[in-house]
Amino acid sequence: MSPSRSSHRALGVVAAATLVAGVAAGCADRSSGGAESGEDFPTGNITLLTPTAAGGATDLTARTLGRQMEESLGVSVIVENRPGGAGSIGMQYLADQDPDGYTIGVLPVEVSLLGHQGYSIDPASYDFLGQVNSQPGTIAVPANSPYQTLDDLLAAAQADPGGITVSNAGPGSIWEAGAVELGSVAGVEFTGVPFDGGAPAVTAAVGSQVDAVVAGIGETAPAHADGRLRVLAVFTEEPAPALPGVPTATELGQDVVIGSWAVIAAPTGLPDGVATRIEGAIESASATDEYIDLIESGGNLPLYRSADETTTFVGSESDRFADLAAQE
């Protein structure tokens, strides 16, 4: 489908046109009418930034998408990693770039979360060009845990406020927020144990260093399958195919639906025609077998949303996390 433009982007086009006019002498090839209409875009390679380290899920998403986008755009899409600060360093770097379409980024869910946790990250700093996947959240316990069900775990937390330790991917992460939301909904208090990423948080649970872990399905499902962890619930509206037989938290009476996701974004003010050109490449890339296989191999969902749908979705997620932060 061909996404329509939002009013937010329309305002950005005016700002971008003014900026381009002011620097026309230095970059005439990108400030022409053809560039703004998308007719001549791209004339050079595109940088696809990710605010995470190489080798992680977001990085792999970026590299696979980039390869597929090259087919539509006819230029190289070069992945650049700028990790640190729970993703805020790379996100801020992207926001500070020229809105010309030559630097875009794959941003994780934290773009809607960090602004409510003391970071200067604002979704309004970006033009969102499409959502490309979704990763459901889960809560799991060590295989030798006495807690056989989510009700067992919550009962223990109710009896001993703060006594149940739950590892997560670090301060400001979606999985820290997931544990907080579960505690809020269930009326219990957990003690969060942050790690530098989801993998070490899961490893801590496998080794019984903590009572439970909240992490993405791509990180817990393999350990559940080979008996190292027991996933108690998945934070989705419908049961997850990657975890057959595991109930949703909602089925168990805890209305918690939370997960990670990835969106493609550019600095706000992207010319309308350039945005349309990139959006088309994203939609095509996200439908390729290589990309779908990558996403599904990790237990994730190859969910695609258009630019306008993504903008609305990110805004609603930001509002939800604002409400959650107010409860902490």
N, C-alpha and C positions, 0 to 999 in steps of 0.2 A: 504494500500500500504506500501511498505518497503522503507523508506527514504534512500537516499544515503548520503555519507559523503561529506562535503565541504573541499576544500584545507585548509581553515583556521583551521578546526578541525584536519586535518592530521598533521599540524604543532604542534597543541596542544598535539597530542598523543605522539610525540617525546619528547616534554617538560615534559609531565606527566611521561613517561617511565624513563626519567633521574632522575626525582624527586623521584619516587618510589624506584628506585635502591639505592638511597642514604639513604633511611630510612627503608630499607627492614628488618632490625633487629627488628624494633619496630612494624611493621604491615605486617608480612609475609603473612597473609591470604589474604590481599587485593593487594599485589604486585606480586602475582604469575601470570604466563602466563594465567591460567584459568580466573583470575579476569579481566585481560585486554581483553580477548576474550569475556567476558560476561558469560562464562559457569558457573561460580560459583557465579555470582552476582545476587541478594544481599545475603549476609550472616548475615545481621543485619538490624535493623530498619532504615528507611529513614526519614530525617527531610525535610519537605516541608515548606520553609520559605515564609512569605508574608510581604512586607514592609508597611502594613496597620494595622489599629486597628481591633480587633475582632468585628464581626457583620456587617462589610461593604461588598460591592459586591465582592471585590477581596478575602476577607477572606472566604466568602461563596463558591466562586469558588474553592478555595484551599481545603476546607474541603470536598466538594462533589467529586472533582477529586481524592483527596487522598483516600477516601473510595473505589472508583472504581479501582484505581491503585493497591490497596492491593490485589485485586482478581488476577491480572496478576503476581504480584511480589512475593506474598506469604509471605510478611512481613508487619509490621505495618508502615503506613505513618503518621508521627506525624506533625501536623501543628504548626508552631511557628511564632508568631507575633512580628515584630520589626518595629513599626511605628516611624514616626518623620522625620523632614526635608524634607517634600514633598515626602517622600518615599526614600530619599537618604541614610538614616541610614541603613535601611534593605538591600538596594541594595549594598552598600559598604561592609556590613557584608558578604553577599553572595559571592561577588567577592574575599574576603579574605580567604575563606574556601579552604580546600584541594579539588582538582578536582578528587574525588574518586567515585562520584555518591551518596554518603550518605547524602549530603546536596544539595538540589536543591531548586528552588524558583518559585513562581508565580509572575511575574513582570508585572506591568501595563505599559501603553503607555509612562509614564514619563521616562522610561529607555532610550528612544530615544530623550527625550526633555531636561532633566535637565542639560546635559553637555553643552548646549548652553545658559544656564541661570546662569552660575557661579558655578555650582556644579561639583565635580570631579567624575562624572559618565560617563563611556564610554562603549557603546555597545560592543566594542572589548574585554572587560573584561569577557565576557560570551560566553558560547556555548549555542546557542538557540536550544531547542529540540522540539518545536512545538507551534503553536498558537492555542488557545482553544476557543476564543470568540471575538466578536466585539460589541461595543455599539455605535450606531450613536449619534452624537451631535444634539442638537436642540437649537433654540432661542425662548423664550416665554415671554409673558408680563402678568401683572395682569389681572384678568377677567374684571375689571372696567377701563382698560387702554383705552385712546382715540385712540390708534394705532391699527387699525383693521387688517392691513397687514404689511408685511415686508417693502414694499415700503413706507408706512406711517412712520414707525420708522426711516428708513434711511433718509427720507426727513426732519424729525425733527432734526436728527443729523447733516445733511448738513446745516440747517439753524442756528444751535446753536452748533458750535464745542465744544465738551467736555461737553455739557449740558445734554446728555443722559447717565444715569448711568446704568451699566450692572454688575450684580453680577456674581461671579464665585467661583470655589471650592478652590481658594487660589493661592498665588504666585507659579509659576512653574507648575501649573496644566494644563492639556490638555484643560480645558474649558476656562482658561484665554487666552491660545493661540488661541482658536477658536474665541473668541471675537476680538482679535487682527487681525486675518486673515480676518474675515468678514469686519472689518473696513478698512483694507488695500485694499481689493478687491473692496469695494464699494466707497472708497475714502472719508470716513468720520472718525471722531474721537469720540470714546466713552470714558467715564470715568469708569475704572474698579473698582469694589468694591469687594475685596477678602474676602472670608469666610473660615472657617476651615472645608472644605468638601462641597460636592454637596448638601446635605440635607439642611443645614442652608442657602445656597445660594438660593435655591428654596423657602424656607420659607420666606426669605426677599422679594422675588418677589410676593408671595401670599399675603403678608401683605402690598404691595405697598410701601415698603421702598426703592425700586429701580424701574427704568423704565422697566428693562428687565433682564432676566437671560439667560446665556448660560450654559447648563448642559446636561447630558446624557438622552437619551430617557427613561431609566428606572426610572429616577427621575421626569421628567416632564409629561410623558404620564398619570400617575394616576391623577395628578392635573388637567390636561387638560380634562380628561374624566368626572371628577365630577364638572367641572365648576369653579375651583379655579384659573386656569391659561388658557391662550390662546396661544397655540404653533403656531408661525407664519411660521416657516420653519424647515425642517429637513436637516441636512448636509450630505446627502447621494446621491448616483448617481441615485437610484431608490426610489420611494415612500416607506415609512415604513409601513408594515402591522399593527403595533401597533398604528399608527396615521392615520387612514383612512381619506382621504379628505385633509390632510395637505400637501402642496406642498414642493418640495425640493427647496433649495436655488438656485440651478442651473436652475430649471424651471423658477424662478423669475428673472433670469439674473445675479445672483451672484454666480460665480463658486467657491463654498466653499464645499469641501468634507472633513470632519474631524470627528474623533470619538475616543473613548477609545477602548482599546483591552487588552487582557491578553495573555502572553506567558509563557512557562515553560523554565527555563534556569538553567545552572550549571556554576560554575567557569570555565573559559577557561582552556583547557588542559584535558578534560574528555577522558579517554580511549575509543577507538572506539567501542569496543564490549559492554562496559557498556552503552554508549550513545544509541546504537541500542536497548538494552534491555529496557531502560527507555522510549525511543520513542515509542516502541510498546505498552507499558503500557498506555502511554498518548493517543495514537490513539484509543485504545480500550475503555478507560475510557470516552473520549469525545463523543463516539457514544452511550453511554448508555442512557436509557430513563430517569433515575434519573437526570443525568447531563443536558440533553437537556431540560427537564421540568423546571429545575432551571433557566437556561439561558433565555428561552422563557417567563417565568413568569414575568421577569423584562423588557420585551420588547426588549431584546437583541438578537443577532444572534449567534447560536452555530457553529461558523466558525472554521474549522480545517485546519491548514497548516502543512506540513511536516517540518522537521528540516531545510533543505536547503531552502525551500520556506520562512520559517520564518526568517532565517538569511538575505535573500535578502530583505524581506519586512521591517524588522527593520532598515536595512541600508538605504533604500529609505526614510523611515519616518524621520530618523535622518538628512538626507540631506535636506529634505523639511523644517524641523524645523530650521535648520541652516540658510536657506534662509529667513525664516520668522523672525528669531531673528535679522538678518542684517537689516531688514526694520523698526525695532522698534526704 
